[in-house]
Amino acid sequence: MGVVTIEEKGGFVGAGMPGGHVHTRGEMAWDALSQADRATIDTLFAAKRPVNANLYYRLSRSGPAGTEAVDALREAVPAALLARVKTTLD
């Protein structure tokens, strides 16, 4: 694996939504994550549970089958990955 990308979706200003001007995203090298954080992320991708919330995070990564993505609530995302998130305005 190379890089895990995280992007905030929804919320009060609609970050990351089509046509939106606010983008909240970040990325982190897979090798920079702790073993526990990698296991947490692997569990999220394996479960692929739907998220029914106004504010959530989309994680994506490249794997043998191509790029895959999963949505997760903030409390399910490792703190090290959340710390990489930065907000930009177009």
Stockholm file with secondary structure:
# STOCKHOLM 1.0

chainA/1-90         MGVVTIEEKGGFVGAGMPGGHVHTRGEMAWDALSQADRATIDTLFAAKRPVNANLYYRLSRSGPAGTEAVDALREAVPAALLARVKTTLD
#=GR chainA/1-90 SS CCEEEEEEEETTTTBTCTTCSEEEEEEEEGGGSCHHHHHHHHHHHHHCCCCCCSEEEEEEEEETTEEEEEEECGGGSCHHHHTTCEEEEC
#=GC SS_cons        CCEEEEEEEETTTTBTCTTCSEEEEEEEEGGGSCHHHHHHHHHHHHHCCCCCCSEEEEEEEEETTEEEEEEECGGGSCHHHHTTCEEEEC
//
